[in-house]
Amino acid sequence: MDGSSEVRPAQLDRDIAVLSMRRLFFGTGITGAVSLMLVLIGSSRTGEAQYTIWVVALASVFFARIASFLNIKRTFDCEGLTPQLQHKLMVSGLLFALSDGLIWASASWVVFALLDVSLYAVMSLTLVAVASFGLIYMFQPRAAAVAMSLASVPLLVFPFADTG
């Protein structure tokens, strides 16, 4: 009995790590799609410096995420699931959640606040972002909390953008 109780938590940790890795890959695709959507929404501002810097930052974060995920995947394929890789997955999940939240929060400043976008559009897009971040990071509660709270920033910023 004692042997099976020790194996269960290890197997559970392994399952959570594997599911987290799959979700991080899925989340990278979602982040790419959301980033592309935000770039297309704000494409009327292509001549402005802050918009250009923001697009370059989005691309940099996206490619850094892909490189990080490929490194994790390569390590998993070569060494299997080690405790170091499990820790790396948890840290990467937190960093990915931070980048997702910052991408969405920066959209409130760069895209939503300076364009003629209705509050209902911002609310619906933000709710979609919060829900998707909740699903992507459901195996990492801290990462989910970070991404979801940062994604909620447009709902706080946008109503006050007109009044200053």
Buried (B, 14 or more C-beta within 10 A) or exposed (E): EEEEEEEEEEEEEEEBBBBBBEBBBEBBEBBBEBBEEBBEBBEEBEEEEEBEEBBEBBEEBBEEBBEBBEEBEEBBEEEEBEEEBBEBBBEBBBBBBBBBBBBBBBBBBBBBBBEEBEBEEBBEBBEEBBEBBBEBBEBBEEBBBBBBBBBBBBBEBBEEBEEE
